[in-house]
Amino acid sequence: MTEETPNQWPTDGFQAVFWATKRALAEAADVSYRRHGVRDGQQFLLMALWEEDGLAPGELARRLGLATPTVTRAAIRMEAAGLVTREPDLQDRRLVRIHLTERGRKLRTILDAEMRALSDRALAGLGDAQRRQLLEALNQIRTNLSS
């Protein structure tokens, strides 16, 4: 008599595959962005500042769904790398405003191209319909876990 295997649900292995995919994307992104003096994750702070320069860490944190101390630590590293400056707010000296440096502004075109190339590499072999489905599924997963 053989031992029966439990039903394999379509979700078996989901977390392991998702984690491995997330890790592979982060490693590939790190290689792409480090060539330009940007650590993975900092591109999102830069993107927000390209849209509106001079945000406070708390404002950046809210826009990106991060904790303010996380943004503050990233901004300190980015300042050391010459990507941003941190300056006191003119009206409220308790606040700090994060401003792009010339180098930080010039990276926009370069990092946009790196991000597109990385997305193309990650999504290679998927048609337009599959790409849309993947984005919808990832957004649904985010919504499920956020509520």
ROFI-468532 format. One line per field, with one value per atom (N, C-alpha, C): residue in one letter; chain; atom name; x, y, z. Coordinates in Angstrom, 2 decimals, always signed. Example, Ala and Ser with C-alpha at 12.3 -4.5 7.8 and 13.67 -1.06 7.14 Angstrom:
ROFI-468532
resn	[a; a; a; s; s; s] .
chain	[A; A; A; A; A; A] .
name	[N; CA; C; N; CA; C] .
px	[+13.19; +12.30; +13.20; +12.85; +13.67; +12.90] .
py	[-5.69; -4.50; -3.30; -2.25; -1.06; +0.03] .
pz	[+7.80; +7.80; +7.80; +7.08; +7.14; +7.87] .
END
This chain:
ROFI-468532
resn	[m; m; m; t; t; t; e; e; e; e; e; e; t; t; t; p; p; p; n; n; n; q; q; q; w; w; w; p; p; p; t; t; t; d; d; d; g; g; g; f; f; f; q; q; q; a; a; a; v; v; v; f; f; f; w; w; w; a; a; a; t; t; t; k; k; k; r; r; r; a; a; a; l; l; l; a; a; a; e; e; e; a; a; a; a; a; a; d; d; d; v; v; v; s; s; s; y; y; y; r; r; r; r; r; r; h; h; h; g; g; g; v; v; v; r; r; r; d; d; d; g; g; g; q; q; q; q; q; q; f; f; f; l; l; l; l; l; l; m; m; m; a; a; a; l; l; l; w; w; w; e; e; e; e; e; e; d; d; d; g; g; g; l; l; l; a; a; a; p; p; p; g; g; g; e; e; e; l; l; l; a; a; a; r; r; r; r; r; r; l; l; l; g; g; g; l; l; l; a; a; a; t; t; t; p; p; p; t; t; t; v; v; v; t; t; t; r; r; r; a; a; a; a; a; a; i; i; i; r; r; r; m; m; m; e; e; e; a; a; a; a; a; a; g; g; g; l; l; l; v; v; v; t; t; t; r; r; r; e; e; e; p; p; p; d; d; d; l; l; l; q; q; q; d; d; d; r; r; r; r; r; r; l; l; l; v; v; v; r; r; r; i; i; i; h; h; h; l; l; l; t; t; t; e; e; e; r; r; r; g; g; g; r; r; r; k; k; k; l; l; l; r; r; r; t; t; t; i; i; i; l; l; l; d; d; d; a; a; a; e; e; e; m; m; m; r; r; r; a; a; a; l; l; l; s; s; s; d; d; d; r; r; r; a; a; a; l; l; l; a; a; a; g; g; g; l; l; l; g; g; g; d; d; d; a; a; a; q; q; q; r; r; r; r; r; r; q; q; q; l; l; l; l; l; l; e; e; e; a; a; a; l; l; l; n; n; n; q; q; q; i; i; i; r; r; r; t; t; t; n; n; n; l; l; l; s; s; s; s; s; s] .
chain	[A; A; A; A; A; A; A; A; A; A; A; A; A; A; A; A; A; A; A; A; A; A; A; A; A; A; A; A; A; A; A; A; A; A; A; A; A; A; A; A; A; A; A; A; A; A; A; A; A; A; A; A; A; A; A; A; A; A; A; A; A; A; A; A; A; A; A; A; A; A; A; A; A; A; A; A; A; A; A; A; A; A; A; A; A; A; A; A; A; A; A; A; A; A; A; A; A; A; A; A; A; A; A; A; A; A; A; A; A; A; A; A; A; A; A; A; A; A; A; A; A; A; A; A; A; A; A; A; A; A; A; A; A; A; A; A; A; A; A; A; A; A; A; A; A; A; A; A; A; A; A; A; A; A; A; A; A; A; A; A; A; A; A; A; A; A; A; A; A; A; A; A; A; A; A; A; A; A; A; A; A; A; A; A; A; A; A; A; A; A; A; A; A; A; A; A; A; A; A; A; A; A; A; A; A; A; A; A; A; A; A; A; A; A; A; A; A; A; A; A; A; A; A; A; A; A; A; A; A; A; A; A; A; A; A; A; A; A; A; A; A; A; A; A; A; A; A; A; A; A; A; A; A; A; A; A; A; A; A; A; A; A; A; A; A; A; A; A; A; A; A; A; A; A; A; A; A; A; A; A; A; A; A; A; A; A; A; A; A; A; A; A; A; A; A; A; A; A; A; A; A; A; A; A; A; A; A; A; A; A; A; A; A; A; A; A; A; A; A; A; A; A; A; A; A; A; A; A; A; A; A; A; A; A; A; A; A; A; A; A; A; A; A; A; A; A; A; A; A; A; A; A; A; A; A; A; A; A; A; A; A; A; A; A; A; A; A; A; A; A; A; A; A; A; A; A; A; A; A; A; A; A; A; A; A; A; A; A; A; A; A; A; A; A; A; A; A; A; A; A; A; A; A; A; A; A; A; A; A; A; A; A; A; A; A; A; A; A; A; A; A; A; A; A; A; A; A; A; A; A; A; A; A; A; A; A; A; A; A; A; A] .
name	[N; CA; C; N; CA; C; N; CA; C; N; CA; C; N; CA; C; N; CA; C; N; CA; C; N; CA; C; N; CA; C; N; CA; C; N; CA; C; N; CA; C; N; CA; C; N; CA; C; N; CA; C; N; CA; C; N; CA; C; N; CA; C; N; CA; C; N; CA; C; N; CA; C; N; CA; C; N; CA; C; N; CA; C; N; CA; C; N; CA; C; N; CA; C; N; CA; C; N; CA; C; N; CA; C; N; CA; C; N; CA; C; N; CA; C; N; CA; C; N; CA; C; N; CA; C; N; CA; C; N; CA; C; N; CA; C; N; CA; C; N; CA; C; N; CA; C; N; CA; C; N; CA; C; N; CA; C; N; CA; C; N; CA; C; N; CA; C; N; CA; C; N; CA; C; N; CA; C; N; CA; C; N; CA; C; N; CA; C; N; CA; C; N; CA; C; N; CA; C; N; CA; C; N; CA; C; N; CA; C; N; CA; C; N; CA; C; N; CA; C; N; CA; C; N; CA; C; N; CA; C; N; CA; C; N; CA; C; N; CA; C; N; CA; C; N; CA; C; N; CA; C; N; CA; C; N; CA; C; N; CA; C; N; CA; C; N; CA; C; N; CA; C; N; CA; C; N; CA; C; N; CA; C; N; CA; C; N; CA; C; N; CA; C; N; CA; C; N; CA; C; N; CA; C; N; CA; C; N; CA; C; N; CA; C; N; CA; C; N; CA; C; N; CA; C; N; CA; C; N; CA; C; N; CA; C; N; CA; C; N; CA; C; N; CA; C; N; CA; C; N; CA; C; N; CA; C; N; CA; C; N; CA; C; N; CA; C; N; CA; C; N; CA; C; N; CA; C; N; CA; C; N; CA; C; N; CA; C; N; CA; C; N; CA; C; N; CA; C; N; CA; C; N; CA; C; N; CA; C; N; CA; C; N; CA; C; N; CA; C; N; CA; C; N; CA; C; N; CA; C; N; CA; C; N; CA; C; N; CA; C; N; CA; C; N; CA; C; N; CA; C; N; CA; C; N; CA; C; N; CA; C; N; CA; C; N; CA; C; N; CA; C; N; CA; C; N; CA; C; N; CA; C; N; CA; C; N; CA; C; N; CA; C; N; CA; C; N; CA; C; N; CA; C; N; CA; C; N; CA; C; N; CA; C] .
px	[+0.83; +0.00; +0.90; +0.57; +1.38; +0.75; +1.60; +1.12; +0.63; -0.54; -1.09; -0.44; -0.19; +0.32; -0.85; -0.73; -1.82; -1.98; -3.18; -3.43; -2.44; -1.94; -1.03; -1.88; -1.91; -2.65; -1.81; -2.46; -1.70; -0.84; -1.11; -0.34; +0.88; +1.00; +2.17; +3.42; +4.34; +5.59; +5.54; +4.37; +4.23; +5.25; +5.31; +6.17; +7.65; +8.05; +9.45; +9.79; +8.91; +9.16; +9.12; +8.17; +8.07; +9.31; +9.75; +10.94; +12.17; +12.34; +13.50; +13.47; +12.29; +12.14; +12.47; +11.94; +12.21; +13.71; +14.35; +15.79; +16.58; +16.21; +16.90; +16.75; +15.55; +15.33; +16.17; +16.20; +16.99; +18.48; +18.98; +20.40; +20.72; +19.86; +20.08; +19.99; +19.05; +18.90; +20.13; +20.63; +21.80; +22.98; +23.19; +24.29; +24.08; +22.84; +22.54; +22.75; +22.29; +22.30; +23.64; +24.34; +25.63; +26.65; +26.51; +27.42; +27.34; +26.23; +25.99; +26.03; +26.51; +26.63; +25.32; +24.35; +23.04; +22.81; +22.40; +22.08; +20.63; +20.37; +19.01; +18.04; +16.94; +15.95; +16.05; +17.27; +17.44; +16.84; +16.69; +16.11; +14.67; +13.98; +12.60; +12.56; +13.51; +13.61; +13.95; +14.88; +15.22; +14.01; +13.25; +12.06; +11.08; +10.86; +9.94; +10.49; +11.80; +12.40; +12.44; +12.54; +12.46; +11.09; +10.08; +8.71; +8.50; +9.06; +8.93; +10.15; +11.05; +12.28; +11.97; +12.79; +12.66; +11.67; +11.38; +10.46; +11.15; +10.36; +10.87; +10.88; +11.70; +11.73; +10.35; +9.55; +8.22; +7.33; +7.44; +6.67; +7.11; +8.42; +8.94; +8.47; +8.53; +8.13; +6.67; +5.79; +4.37; +4.16; +4.84; +4.68; +5.17; +6.18; +6.77; +6.32; +5.51; +5.05; +6.17; +7.06; +8.19; +8.11; +8.95; +9.07; +9.99; +9.70; +10.52; +11.99; +12.30; +13.72; +14.44; +13.73; +14.31; +14.72; +13.83; +14.11; +15.25; +15.26; +16.33; +17.69; +17.78; +19.06; +19.48; +18.52; +18.83; +19.31; +18.66; +19.04; +20.45; +20.82; +22.18; +23.19; +22.91; +23.81; +23.85; +22.68; +22.61; +23.34; +23.31; +24.04; +25.55; +26.00; +27.42; +27.86; +26.93; +27.24; +27.10; +26.68; +26.56; +25.30; +24.28; +23.02; +22.02; +22.05; +21.11; +21.84; +21.19; +21.61; +20.44; +20.76; +19.72; +19.88; +18.82; +18.89; +17.71; +17.93; +16.82; +15.71; +14.48; +13.33; +13.40; +13.08; +13.19; +12.14; +10.95; +9.89; +9.93; +10.31; +10.30; +11.66; +12.52; +13.91; +14.00; +12.90; +12.93; +12.90; +12.40; +12.29; +13.53; +13.80; +14.88; +14.23; +14.73; +14.27; +15.38; +14.98; +15.94; +15.86; +17.02; +17.10; +18.08; +17.74; +18.63; +19.85; +20.99; +22.17; +22.12; +23.01; +23.09; +23.32; +24.17; +24.42; +23.14; +22.38; +21.13; +20.12; +20.08; +19.17; +19.60; +20.91; +21.42; +21.22; +21.06; +20.88; +19.50; +18.58; +17.21; +17.17; +17.76; +17.74; +18.44; +19.57; +20.36; +19.59; +19.04; +18.33; +17.01; +16.34; +15.13; +15.46; +16.57; +16.99; +17.36; +18.05; +18.42; +17.17; +16.18; +14.95; +14.18; +14.11; +13.42; +14.14; +15.47; +16.24; +16.06; +16.05; +15.87; +14.47; +13.46; +12.08; +11.97; +12.57; +12.54; +13.22; +14.34; +15.05; +14.20; +13.59; +12.78; +11.54; +10.96; +9.69; +9.88; +11.13; +11.40; +10.64; +10.07; +9.32; +7.85; +7.45; +6.04; +5.45; +4.29; +3.59; +2.91; +2.35; +1.69; +0.57; -0.24; -1.35; -0.83; +0.23; +0.81; +1.40; +2.02; +2.58; +1.48; +0.38; -0.76; -1.31; -1.47; -1.98; -1.05; +0.24; +1.20; +1.08; +1.02; +0.87; -0.42; -1.50; -2.79; -2.68; -2.05; -1.92; -1.05; +0.05; +0.92; +0.21; -0.55; -1.32; -2.38; -3.00; -4.00; -3.35; -2.18; -1.46; -1.13; -0.64; -0.33; -1.58; -2.69; -3.96; -4.38; -4.30; -4.68; -3.88; -2.60; -1.72; -1.76; -2.25; -2.32; -3.58; -4.61; -5.89; -6.02] .
py	[-1.15; +0.00; +1.24; +2.20; +3.42; +4.53; +5.34; +6.50; +7.57; +8.09; +9.12; +10.46; +11.19; +12.55; +13.51; +14.49; +15.46; +16.20; +16.72; +17.49; +18.63; +18.84; +19.95; +21.15; +22.15; +23.35; +24.22; +25.02; +25.92; +26.91; +27.09; +28.04; +27.41; +26.08; +25.44; +25.99; +26.44; +26.97; +28.45; +29.07; +30.47; +31.37; +31.26; +32.18; +31.96; +30.72; +30.44; +31.00; +30.82; +31.33; +32.85; +33.43; +34.89; +35.49; +34.91; +35.41; +35.29; +34.16; +33.96; +34.95; +35.22; +36.18; +37.59; +37.94; +39.26; +39.44; +38.41; +38.46; +38.59; +37.83; +37.90; +39.30; +39.87; +41.22; +42.24; +42.11; +43.05; +42.94; +41.73; +41.55; +42.14; +41.89; +42.44; +43.96; +44.50; +45.95; +46.55; +45.90; +46.40; +46.51; +45.50; +45.54; +46.70; +46.86; +47.92; +49.31; +49.55; +50.89; +51.25; +50.28; +50.57; +51.13; +50.76; +51.32; +52.83; +53.37; +54.82; +55.43; +54.64; +55.15; +55.19; +54.38; +54.34; +52.94; +52.85; +51.56; +51.20; +49.89; +49.46; +50.00; +50.54; +51.16; +52.68; +53.20; +54.65; +55.23; +54.41; +54.92; +55.40; +54.80; +55.21; +56.56; +56.81; +58.14; +59.17; +58.83; +59.75; +60.03; +58.99; +59.18; +60.16; +60.01; +60.93; +62.36; +62.51; +63.84; +64.41; +63.58; +64.08; +64.67; +64.10; +64.62; +65.88; +65.90; +67.08; +67.16; +68.03; +68.21; +68.93; +68.69; +69.42; +68.84; +67.55; +66.92; +66.64; +66.60; +66.21; +64.68; +64.11; +62.64; +62.02; +62.65; +62.12; +62.12; +63.17; +63.24; +62.14; +61.95; +60.89; +59.52; +59.34; +58.06; +57.75; +58.73; +58.52; +58.17; +58.87; +58.62; +57.23; +56.74; +55.46; +54.30; +54.60; +53.53; +52.99; +53.86; +53.47; +54.16; +53.72; +54.39; +55.59; +56.66; +57.86; +57.60; +56.81; +56.54; +55.83; +55.00; +54.33; +55.36; +56.32; +57.38; +58.25; +58.56; +59.40; +58.73; +57.44; +56.72; +56.68; +56.45; +56.42; +57.80; +58.85; +60.21; +60.55; +60.09; +60.32; +59.64; +58.38; +57.66; +58.34; +58.80; +59.45; +60.79; +61.48; +62.74; +62.45; +61.41; +61.04; +60.67; +60.13; +59.75; +60.92; +62.08; +63.26; +63.30; +62.55; +62.52; +63.57; +63.87; +64.83; +65.67; +66.76; +67.52; +67.54; +67.65; +67.77; +69.14; +69.95; +71.33; +71.63; +72.49; +72.87; +73.57; +73.31; +73.99; +75.47; +76.34; +77.77; +78.27; +77.65; +78.08; +77.32; +76.04; +75.22; +74.56; +75.14; +74.67; +73.24; +72.71; +71.33; +70.34; +70.79; +69.93; +70.02; +68.93; +68.88; +68.66; +69.32; +69.13; +68.45; +67.50; +66.75; +67.29; +67.75; +68.35; +67.56; +67.42; +66.76; +67.64; +67.00; +67.70; +67.66; +68.36; +68.31; +66.87; +66.16; +64.74; +63.91; +64.14; +63.43; +63.71; +64.96; +65.31; +64.66; +64.65; +64.10; +62.58; +61.92; +60.46; +60.02; +60.96; +60.59; +59.81; +60.32; +59.66; +58.30; +58.28; +57.05; +55.98; +56.34; +55.35; +54.93; +55.85; +55.47; +54.37; +54.53; +53.52; +52.21; +52.29; +51.08; +50.34; +51.11; +50.50; +49.82; +50.47; +49.86; +48.58; +48.64; +47.46; +46.32; +46.63; +45.60; +45.00; +45.84; +45.33; +44.46; +44.90; +44.10; +42.75; +42.77; +41.52; +40.59; +41.15; +40.35; +39.79; +40.55; +40.14; +39.49; +39.24; +38.61; +37.28; +37.07; +35.84; +35.94; +37.04; +37.25; +38.22; +37.85; +38.74; +39.88; +40.81; +41.96; +41.55; +40.58; +40.14; +39.52; +38.73; +38.12; +39.19; +40.19; +41.27; +42.02; +42.30; +42.97; +42.10; +40.80; +39.88; +39.83; +39.80; +39.76; +41.01; +42.18; +43.42; +43.43; +42.98; +42.92; +41.97; +40.81; +39.83; +40.39; +41.03; +41.60; +42.71; +43.54; +44.59; +43.98; +42.89; +42.22; +41.63; +41.03; +40.48; +41.60; +42.73; +43.87; +44.34; +44.44; +44.86; +43.87; +42.57; +41.54; +41.64; +41.91; +41.93; +43.27; +44.31; +45.64; +45.83; +45.06; +45.29; +44.47] .
pz	[+0.00; +0.00; +0.00; -0.88; -0.97; -0.16; +0.32; +1.08; +0.11; +0.36; -0.52; -0.24; -1.32; -1.15; -1.06; -0.21; -0.10; -1.43; -1.63; -2.84; -2.94; -4.14; -4.38; -4.79; -3.97; -4.29; -5.20; -6.05; -6.92; -6.14; -4.85; -4.06; -3.39; -3.45; -2.85; -3.52; -2.73; -3.25; -3.63; -3.53; -3.94; -3.23; -1.90; -1.17; -1.50; -1.68; -2.02; -3.40; -4.36; -5.71; -5.71; -5.01; -4.96; -4.32; -3.19; -2.50; -3.39; -4.06; -4.94; -6.11; -6.63; -7.73; -7.24; -6.09; -5.50; -5.26; -4.77; -4.51; -5.81; -6.84; -8.13; -8.74; -8.64; -9.16; -8.39; -7.07; -6.25; -6.58; -6.77; -7.10; -8.48; -9.46; -10.80; -10.78; -10.01; -9.90; -9.24; -8.20; -7.51; -8.45; -9.30; -10.27; -11.24; -11.74; -12.71; -12.14; -10.93; -10.37; -9.74; -9.17; -8.52; -9.50; -10.79; -11.80; -11.82; -11.33; -11.36; -9.95; -8.98; -7.62; -6.85; -7.28; -6.64; -6.10; -4.85; -4.27; -4.61; -4.72; -5.03; -3.98; -4.43; -3.56; -3.61; -3.75; -3.81; -5.08; -6.13; -7.36; -7.13; -6.18; -5.92; -5.20; -4.32; -3.70; -4.76; -5.64; -6.73; -7.61; -7.94; -8.78; -8.15; -6.84; -6.15; -6.17; -6.00; -6.02; -7.43; -8.45; -9.83; -10.10; -9.45; -9.60; -8.77; -7.56; -6.69; -5.79; -6.14; -5.37; -4.06; -3.05; -1.79; -0.81; -0.93; +0.01; +1.34; +2.40; +3.71; +3.79; +4.65; +4.77; +5.02; +5.86; +6.13; +4.89; +4.08; +2.83; +1.87; +1.75; +0.89; +1.40; +2.70; +3.30; +2.97; +3.12; +2.82; +1.35; +0.47; -0.97; -1.37; -0.67; -1.04; -0.15; +0.86; +1.75; +2.63; +3.06; +3.89; +5.24; +6.17; +7.46; +7.29; +8.01; +7.93; +8.28; +9.32; +9.60; +8.44; +7.70; +6.54; +5.49; +5.25; +4.27; +4.77; +6.04; +6.61; +6.43; +6.75; +6.58; +5.11; +4.21; +2.78; +2.32; +2.79; +2.40; +2.88; +4.05; +4.55; +3.65; +3.25; +2.34; +0.96; +0.50; -0.80; -0.79; +0.35; +0.47; +0.40; +1.08; +1.05; -0.36; -1.17; -2.55; -3.52; -3.02; -3.88; -4.72; -4.31; -5.07; -4.59; -3.30; -2.71; -1.67; -1.28; -0.11; +0.86; +2.13; +3.16; +3.78; +3.68; +4.15; +5.07; +6.07; +6.95; +6.17; +6.55; +5.98; +6.38; +5.45; +5.72; +6.72; +6.74; +7.66; +8.99; +8.95; +10.15; +10.29; +11.10; +11.22; +11.78; +12.32; +12.80; +11.65; +10.49; +9.31; +8.44; +7.77; +6.78; +5.43; +4.42; +3.05; +2.26; +1.42; +0.61; -0.81; -1.29; -2.62; -3.48; -4.74; -5.69; -5.96; -6.11; -6.60; -8.12; -8.76; -10.22; -10.67; -9.96; -10.29; -10.16; -9.09; -8.89; -10.01; -10.47; -11.56; -12.87; -13.12; -14.39; -14.49; -13.36; -13.38; -13.88; -14.00; -14.38; -15.69; -16.73; -18.03; -17.96; -17.27; -17.16; -16.39; -15.24; -14.43; -15.06; -15.74; -16.48; -17.48; -18.21; -19.19; -18.50; -17.38; -16.62; -16.14; -15.65; -15.15; -16.28; -17.44; -18.59; -19.03; -19.10; -19.51; -18.52; -17.24; -16.22; -16.30; -16.51; -16.66; -17.90; -19.01; -20.24; -20.03; -19.32; -19.04; -18.17; -17.13; -16.21; -16.89; -17.82; -18.44; -19.81; -20.19; -21.49; -21.61; -22.76; -22.99; -22.63; -22.01; -21.68; -22.69; -23.22; -24.14; -23.39; -24.15; -23.54; -22.59; -23.00; -22.16; -20.86; -20.95; -19.75; -18.83; -19.42; -18.61; -17.86; -18.54; -17.89; -16.77; -17.03; -16.02; -14.80; -15.06; -13.97; -13.11; -13.74; -12.98; -12.17; -12.78; -12.06; -10.88; -11.08; -10.00; -8.87; -9.20; -8.17; -7.41; -8.09; -7.42; -6.52; -6.94; -6.10; -4.85; -5.02; -3.87; -2.89; -3.39; -2.53; -1.78; -2.51; -1.88; -0.81; -1.11; -0.15; +1.14; +1.00; +2.18; +2.91; +2.24; +2.86; +3.69; +3.40; +4.09; +5.35] .
END
